[in-house]
Amino acid sequence: MTLSAWEEPVLDSDNPDPGKLVAELKARAVALGFDSFGIAPADARPDLPEKLNAALASGWHADMEWMEETAERRGSPKGMWPEARSVIVLGINYGPETDPLAILEERSLGSISVYARNRDYHEIIKGKLKELAGLLARRSGAEVKVFVDTAPLMEKPLAEAAGLGWQGKHSVLVSRHFGSWLFLGAILTSAELPADAAHVESCGSCTRCLDVCPTNAFPGPFRLDARRCLAYLTVEHKGSIPVEFRAPMGNRIYGCDDCLAVCPWNKFASVSREAKLRARPELERPRLAELVQLEDAGFRTVFAGSPIKRIGHARFLRNVLIAVGNSADPSLVPLVEARLGSDDPIVRGAAVWALRRLAPERAEEVGLAYRARESNSSVLAEWTGEIA
């Protein structure tokens, strides 16, 4: 539900009844800048362990071993914290002011996922959640725990159970008020709070999010195979980008917004409030020619406070070099060549691929010298075109 209509309630005691307590929490959430608020019982989704285990058995989690290692706890809030009675789920609208897909046509620029164009959302939300959880603890005497995508808690299905929206066919939460653009955070508590009604799935026959995926990462509606997802490959994946996904990557250098951006519910998004997150201008239209020249210190400076910093300099250059290879811009060839001698084989391999894409004759000309001193088998395979 949207919070825009709530006002600060007047409480007549320091120990309000559950209804008054929830009203106070909602009002405080508005003041903190949250856009959505809902409550679900901690055991509201008994179906989650079965669904999670099926996804893991199919290998859709790719090399995110932590999902398998935490499966027992991830399947239920009570599996992680047996004392949990209620889950408060909150959302902050981060919807973009312009079409995030328009930049995909400008191949000299790098496309950064909307969520990463501001400060790290973990830091943005965590402090607000802690303040709200502290209020709950003081008023109720109950225990509380705060989570922002940093523990084995399945926020999206819990947000659906709490009435914030529903998990769309792209697996992301969809809200009638904010489309596919909500940052989520959760508070687990030992207090038993009055629950909101779960939201019904409202995608209907629409398949736009599935159809737009550049790598066919959806085996079917409501099912996502991370092994084919550019959001996973450019952010979580630690190795080289698989060859079959490099051309479809285009100029996406961090994340992929395609399935979110085409959701029809986005057009019904509420008008942004003052608390809306604003993108850093320099991250909206960054030039590949500048990004590919960033050394580690420059990378850390440019992306200070950004989630992009977490992937590290080498993986960032890997992504940028793939985008450069897709740019069809021969003026970038010298900048690619400058990365052929990188200390990191992931960077060298991506540079070889980019050079062979942009200037195959030049790649043949310089390749013999580089191959003679190359010890990494994967990079050698890039030079010969035999990479799997």
Disulfide bonds with the S-S distance in Angstrom:
none
